Amino acid sequence: VQLVESGGGLVQPGGSLRLSCAASGFTFSRYGMSWYRQAPGKERELVASITSSGGITNYLDSVKGRFTISRHDGGNTVYLQMNSLKPDDTARYYCFARGIWGQGTQVTVSS
């Protein structure tokens, strides 16, 4: 079982990024997927989650209206579209499913 994140980087405030998490080793379509983030000196927090059917999504209050989680079962991939990024969104972002964590991808929002 493996989760591999990509798509992070340095972006200016107000910019956008799309994170991807490629899953392998399990039947992707049967599991809910989540994105977490952890900033230096802070606890890891749940940013967004999506059910196995994709019908229900949940978001951290501070990202509602700016971030969108989606999934493509054919490609075994979950995405996190992040718009109107703020410096407070700077963190390492992790994909999570089936008790497994990816290695994370760094997002830095700075001018």
C-alpha positions in Angstrom: 0.0 0.0 0.0 1.5 3.3 -1.0 0.4 6.9 -1.3 2.5 9.4 -3.2 1.8 13.1 -3.1 2.9 15.7 -5.7 2.1 19.2 -6.8 3.5 21.3 -3.9 5.7 24.3 -4.3 6.2 28.0 -3.7 3.3 30.3 -4.6 2.5 33.9 -3.9 -0.5 34.8 -1.7 -3.7 34.6 -3.8 -2.2 32.0 -6.0 -3.3 28.4 -6.7 -1.9 24.9 -6.5 -3.3 21.5 -7.2 -2.0 18.6 -5.1 -2.3 15.0 -6.3 -2.1 11.8 -4.3 -1.5 8.6 -6.3 -2.6 5.5 -4.5 -1.5 1.9 -5.1 -1.8 -1.5 -3.5 -5.4 -1.4 -2.5 -8.8 -1.1 -4.0 -8.9 2.7 -4.2 -12.6 3.1 -4.9 -13.6 1.4 -1.7 -12.0 3.9 0.7 -12.5 7.4 1.8 -9.5 9.7 1.3 -8.2 12.6 3.3 -5.7 15.5 3.1 -3.9 16.7 6.3 -1.3 19.4 6.8 1.3 20.1 9.4 3.0 23.4 9.8 6.3 23.7 11.8 5.6 23.6 15.6 1.9 22.8 15.0 -0.3 19.7 15.3 -1.2 17.9 12.1 -4.7 18.9 11.1 -7.4 17.5 8.8 -7.9 19.8 5.8 -10.4 17.9 3.7 -11.9 14.4 3.3 -14.0 12.7 0.7 -16.0 9.5 1.0 -15.5 6.4 -1.2 -18.4 7.4 -3.4 -17.2 11.0 -3.6 -20.6 12.1 -2.6 -19.7 13.7 0.7 -16.8 16.0 1.4 -15.7 17.9 4.5 -13.4 20.8 5.0 -11.5 22.6 7.7 -13.4 25.8 8.4 -10.4 28.0 7.4 -10.2 26.5 3.9 -13.9 26.3 3.0 -14.7 28.0 -0.2 -11.0 28.0 -1.2 -10.1 24.3 -1.4 -11.8 21.5 -3.2 -11.1 17.8 -2.7 -12.0 15.4 -5.6 -11.1 11.9 -6.7 -10.6 10.0 -9.9 -11.2 6.4 -9.2 -10.0 5.3 -12.7 -6.7 6.9 -12.0 -6.5 5.9 -8.3 -5.9 9.6 -7.5 -7.2 12.1 -5.1 -6.7 15.8 -5.7 -6.8 19.0 -3.6 -7.4 22.1 -5.5 -6.2 25.1 -3.5 -7.2 28.6 -4.5 -6.7 32.0 -2.9 -3.8 30.7 -1.0 -2.7 32.5 2.2 0.6 32.5 4.1 -1.2 30.5 6.9 -1.7 27.7 4.4 2.0 27.1 4.4 2.6 23.5 5.6 3.5 20.0 4.5 0.4 18.4 3.1 -0.2 14.7 3.6 -2.5 12.2 1.9 -4.1 9.6 4.3 -6.1 6.5 3.7 -6.5 3.0 5.3 -4.2 4.1 8.2 -1.4 4.9 5.7 0.3 8.2 5.3 2.1 9.5 2.2 5.5 11.2 2.5 3.9 14.6 2.1 4.5 17.6 -0.3 5.6 21.0 0.9 3.4 24.0 0.2 4.9 27.5 0.8 2.8 30.6 0.4 5.0 33.7 0.4 5.7 36.8 -1.5 
